[in-house]
Amino acid sequence: MDILYFAWVRERIGVPREQIETSAATVMDLVAELRAREERYALAFSELASLRVAVDQELSDFDAPLVNVREVAFFPPMTGG
């Protein structure tokens, strides 16, 4: 599965994307796996209220299932302007 990071999420983790193997059933399970990796992931995912997620390029919730998902993207809320 491809994982994409944008804006300050990318800055905290240090990479714009990575490909991982996961057994996570939902986005929240994936976040738990990532948090457990190392401190930079724990920091990036410490405030989920400040994050949005897209699953296969569709805005989604953290309880979204990951069955047959190819891409998950994490990013801060977007503002207009």
PyMOL commands that set and color helices and strands:
alter all, ss='L'
color gray80, all
select helices_A, chain A and resi 7-13+27-37+39-44+48-50
alter helices_A, ss='H'
color red, helices_A
select strands_A, chain A and resi 2-5+17-19+52-55+58-60+71-75
alter strands_A, ss='S'
color yellow, strands_A
deselect
rebuild
show_as cartoon
